[in-house]
């Protein structure tokens, strides 16, 4: 018979498993015969269908046998049995208070962590989901070839959006967006500084940002309107009606509030409180007309019929036609993926925040698993006591299934109790957790998905924790266990394996934490390459900037100031990078992304940056306005053999300065070119004397600034302090990780505590006999503890290669990384070994100290 | 005498089983019902009815007759018990008794 004329295999299996046993054979045969008839009559397809339908009608999954002698229990008795299971579980819980406490606290901590992680993960997954047109929203990304590979960013040229709107049929809407920060707003004689975005009206057509009053889209179309969010309206206008109010933006744009929007949801990757029409920005910035300047973001909504690859290639062709750079490509990236999958390497998406989501989820799962292992270990260790109970139950007619169910029920009860305590714990720690990690996780107990997830976690946890004890304990044969002790306590090997596993994870967590801290510490104390101490950075507005020459001369005369300079950017976050720059000896196809920044005279001396070759800009050389300084990294990347005198980007190199750390303290130092442009400075740098009273000097400078630009708030910062703030966030993250690691270790130790206590109790008679026969305390201690220390030791041996490998891999992502040292691994391992030793010896000591008589008296 | 109750479908199954004399099992019974009555019946209906009839004692069954096209499974052949035979007779007698007293116009002889 060919395979094709057989009924579906799965349906046959179903029939075999779930039809009534008494009539199974003939039903199977009859259906096979009927199937053949049907094939002849209706064809194969229909026959199969008919077969499947018929199989389902004859299934009797809950009917074991019509002819069996045991009557099916009624619903009432079944309910009674279930209630009795709960009652028994409850009694067991109360009877073994210590183990219950260990189980519940372990599971509580595991669940608390998992719930926190769940909340954070759910939060992450909610990002940007509120947009109704989410699936058709895209952000334009740009791939740029450089010597270091392809760099990808959300950047577009200014004229792209307009071109898309007119020439591309698949584009429904296209909007340009640019952010601004700290611009001046004058509202009814009050001055504030606010951040927001410039945006085209299409942005509000495609994204879901609902208005409270007024028409936001037409406001942005007008060009002299402004859209504010509800909270910004309250901040600026208090209780008065904001619509129609005047805001003077950046001193010379009088804008009228045309619409008030709802506040942007927390779960939005685009955030703002203020939207200024993009036309305002466009009028002031000529570069927005150029196809080679890519500093704004463009969002598009595509029609559902759009062919994305085709659209991308059309866009790239357009860009390459108009732009000078023929290697750039542009592509539309789904907006819904931007938040979680927003990281690119070499032009291809390579994760992003999703990696963190996966890591957290994995961590939560491990944490729960460790708590489950505690439950399993303690339950099997207790088996000697429970064996008799199982025996009696079986004698009284309990089935194996029933007993397994009872043990599962026990783990379910314990997990549920732990869930209740975990939820209240989460409720308590959530606020501090949020402040600590800058998360915005919230416990919405009314949300269905949360409960579904929680129930899922509880079910899985109780199954994982309970299934092994359930299978193990329900296997006992009543005759054996009731006759006497079961000498063969199986499960010991597995228990040791599980303990090893727990400690592998714990030691791994500890070692990771140690390495993480060393890495942060290493970076924090990275040699900066310049003198960070006593360097003060004062922010200037455009008015102050225009009077920079005067300001500088006045400041330089003040006592305690060694030297003064200015720059267009903050030294810590030196500006944007450009590509397409030429240099002496540049080969065809070579491309480099170079950070450029503008400075004043005395720049290297003021910030304390040593020159490797050449000289600094000097006033006596008039030609210095077309000269530049470059860093060592630029020299190396460009391959300049004779840097001083070569030409970079049309400027003659007059000096090479030592590499210094900027932007990312973890990264390698990117090539930098510095130009002399005293007119564009926005930062005034002061080098003050160490001993000097800088406060009074700054007061004088503040007075000077206030005279020139009374409205500008005087802001100054010590560069060193600002640099250290980099690490505050990192410190938060590392604190969170170390707390989690600590919890993991705690749960494992809790399990070890319970287990060793239990076994010490069990072996107390043996130990008493040993003592009677002359064993010393040390002998007893060794005999008791080696069982437990061995798994911990194995874990240590196994985990070290693993953690070396993982640490190497993780650190390979940082350019500036701490060298791995043997003590990082040894200290973690030793610490855990010591804790385990203390825990095990605690119980061992109590047993060893006991007078043998107390244990042996009753024998 | 114990009263015999038969449902309409039970009666049909019982009659067909009797008519198939010696070759009455699930498949043939289902096929025959479809052929005779022209209505399509599910296998499961026939199957459960047969089980019910056996429980009530109208039929007995015995296994036998495995074949390749059945995947080597045996058939369950059904034969009527004395009580089963009595049951269909009773039903028939009852029908005939009533038909005898029915007015002539129901007999279908007048051709209307």
Interface residues (C-beta under 8 A of the other chain):
Chain A: X1 X23 X25 X26 X27 X28 X29 X30 X31 X32 X33 X34 X36 X37 X54 X57 X58 X66
Chain B: X25 X26 X27 X30 X31 X42 X43 X44 X47 X51 X63 X66 X68 X69 X70 X71 X72 X73 X74 X75 X76
